[in-house]
Amino acid sequence: ISALLPQDQVGVALLVLEPHHGQLVLTRQGVLHLARRVEFAGLGADPGDGDAAIDAAALALELQRSLDYYESSLGQAAITDLVIAPNSPRAAALAAELGRETSLRMHLLDLAGVLDCPNPPDADLQRSCLYAVGAALRDDAPAL
């Protein structure tokens, strides 16, 4: 999915939110450069909440560490855009907080802008089928 985003041409960070962790993916021109799991436990998690509360300052630091590694160790140009998925009120609130904590441009993933569908999926459908769409888009040729 990250490789299909328009920002991928110059490099993009995609953060997929799960209840207690996130998956950060950095791609540029269709090439996966970094994928890492970011734990929210210890980042302000509320054990009584269904979703872990996310400390935006701590997450911003983890993002910066990953982006610094991408630039310095992998010799890539700076990434300026972060796309957060799935599009939800939680993601929108996090995007607003991270926008204040970082210099990254924040975006919420809209699969309707990435996929060519006769009937664009609504936000609820996008949330429930994000991984299925990602799996369907894989183009792994078997090694012979």
Secondary structure, 3 states (H helix, E strand, C coil): CHHHCHHHHCCEEEEEECCCEEEEEEEECCEEEEEEEEECCCCCCCCCCCCCCCCHHHHHHHHHHHHHHHHHCCCCCCCCEEEEECCCHHHHHHHHHHHHHCCCEEEECCHHHHCCCCCCCCHHHHHHHHHHHHHHHCCCCCCC
